[in-house]
Amino acid sequence: MDVFKQKKYLQWTVVLLVILNLLTLTVLWLGRPKHPGPGRSSLPPGEEVHRIKQLLKDQLGFNDTQVEKYLQLRQVHREQLERLDAEIRELKRKMFDQVLKEQTPQTISDSLLSQVLAKQAALEKLTFQHFLALKDLCGPGQKEKLRLLMREAFRPNTPSRPDRPGSDAQQPPPPPGQAEH
């Protein structure tokens, strides 16, 4: 094969590869699944509320009054979280706007950083208060169920729930003062 034919094949190969790359990127971009943001469910709101009601009734033994009170608490909590989250995003935007300025500072503005940290701390306190309110809704037997449910939810590196068939997750150690039988 002569040099001119090789060059022509090479050019067509490069064009073909560029087109394939563009098609692949387009498919990946347009066809990617929509993931909900942090703290958001992928379920429609009606199904999510139904799932929560079932969870509260099945796992904690809540009655209808307790479920309705919890749903009200949850709505207030979600609104407060969204407000704090928006404030944190705005502060972070201001921090990163500093990077784009002509005279780029070499350190993060301490005041902006402390404001972000304070908002993040408020967010954590808000979540803690939400769980305290949930605990207050529980009766004596329900508090123990809530404790076990929370322990399971916050267990690190849990691939699956231990109460499901086929699960290879280990049971947590017993609480202090209780011996295994």
WOSUL-V677144 format. One record per run of one state. SS is the DSSP state (hx for helix, st for strand, lp for the rest). FROM is the first residue (numbers start at 1). LEN is the number of residues. If there is no record, write none. Layout:
BEGIN
{{SS & FROM & LEN} {SS & FROM & LEN}}
END
This chain:
BEGIN
{{lp & 1 & 2} {hx & 3 & 29} {lp & 32 & 13} {hx & 45 & 16} {lp & 61 & 3} {hx & 64 & 36} {lp & 100 & 10} {hx & 110 & 28} {lp & 138 & 2} {hx & 140 & 14} {lp & 154 & 28}}
END
